[in-house]
Amino acid sequence: MGRKLWERCSRDAFGALYNPFVVALAAGTLSITSFQRYIAQDAFFLSSFAEAYGMALQSADDKEAKASIASLQHAVHEELRLHSSFAEKWGLDLTQPDAPNPATTKYTDFLLQTASECVDRASGTRDGELLKVTESNVEQRLHRCARTITAMTPCMRLYAFLGQELERHTGMGCKHPYQEWIETYSSADFEASASQIEQLLDKLSVTFNEEVQASLEIIYKQAMALEVEFFSAQSLSTEAVQVPYFKLASAAKERLVFVSDFDSTCTVADSSSILADLTVKIAASSNTTNATSLQQQWDELVKEYLEEYEEVLSEALTLTGGSTYKENELHELLEKMSMFERTANEKVVKAGVLQGLSTADIQEVAKLMPLRPGCAHLLQRLRQEETHIDVQILSVCWSSTFIKGVFDNCGVEIPRICANELSVTGSVSDGDIMRSVETALDKEQFFDQILRGLSTKSESTTPRLVGDSRAVYIGDSVTDLPCLLRADIGIVIGKSATLDRVADAFAIRRQPLYAGVLQAERDQCDRSPGWRKGSGVLYTVSSWHEIEAFLLGYQE
């Protein structure tokens, strides 16, 4: 249960990782004064943690659970001693601490209240407060212990996550002012403690029914949100941190544009096979076309496409190599790939595998296409921002109607969708495609037009963003490369072996987005301009939750 709940709180975790205080700490630009204040607040936090472990220990009946809780409580006392050493090193007197701030108090009050109360499994919660009930004493103690551990588990796992991420991105080979803090929370010992409390939660909750487990999930998520709020409440002295990216640009009155690919970037799958499968299904139900023959045609087209794609790509990559970004050579490859893509689409049209689809058919099947977790939420936030953010989708998908249907089903309004459309004769598709965005070079042309909308008037044929504008592009494939490289921030989501091959061949550097954030933060503190993205640089992320945290910051 512990790991499952953690995975469901991925958005909160990235919200903490990209929190301005955590970014400044990770970059080593956090002032000593800010770190001192944080250590003082965290000491209050840990004292309540130790107290809550004591209450859980009293509630536990199982010897193994008691031993585990006692071990975890001992680890907290060790952590408090470490904070004392931090305080001594940084000249902070924890024997005369400042009062806990409201965010600290909010979490500690929640933790201790949860540890001392009993939940009504029948009634759940009322106004966010746990209710008293009459249960058997054993069951009551078990529930109290489980709730207490649930309220503490996200904190342990979040600190382990932050420590490990900071260690991975900060390059501990060089001197870091907060190296001891990073080493503590990235250590194998702390990971063992985080795993131990998750395993304890699993043990305590294994016999609970779905209703009780749902109540524990509420506690877990509330605790996670309070933990992120704790980091957000930490003061920054003079630091001007480089996140959230769009909010900082908005405050500087910069104009913003956000453009994303669709297939396998926003979605979990490619739309082409869904549309082709739909024609086969309709053909089978209408009995007017040989559905089996249509399926065989489609399968042959896919097989031929994959074989020829690999052939064209492999041939183009044989003459590449070196360590310097090769922009001209990359363009030559994309020209070859563009000719291939146009030919492939022409084969689809001639095969007639996209005939017989009505607008209603396309809109209905669009409801079955899931978006990647976090995508819809970020797009909704971008549209709701007070400062205008130009949000657009740029895709080689065959049907903009399908794209719109997917987003409509998720309650997301996209002002402009640049894609292709199925040709219609009468009320159904006739097998042709009204083609406008077929290739990487087509995408580049459309993206250039988008950038010209933000640029100063110039006779130059090369788009030039004005100084007070920022463009972000999200993609996942070779087709997105020109746009990714042209944008101020080009973000690759997920893993693509083909994209990696091309990037390696043309010396396109991929850098984790968080590492880029830290570098921009250090540059800014060195009085250099932040985000000095060189040519041939892409940023990589694992999820849309990470993109949201970077662009807009955390929102509960």
Summary of the structure (lengths in Angstrom):
residues: 556
radius of gyration: 27.3
end to end distance: 22.0
largest distance: 84.8
contacts: 1842
relative contact order: 0.12
helix: 60%
strand: 11%
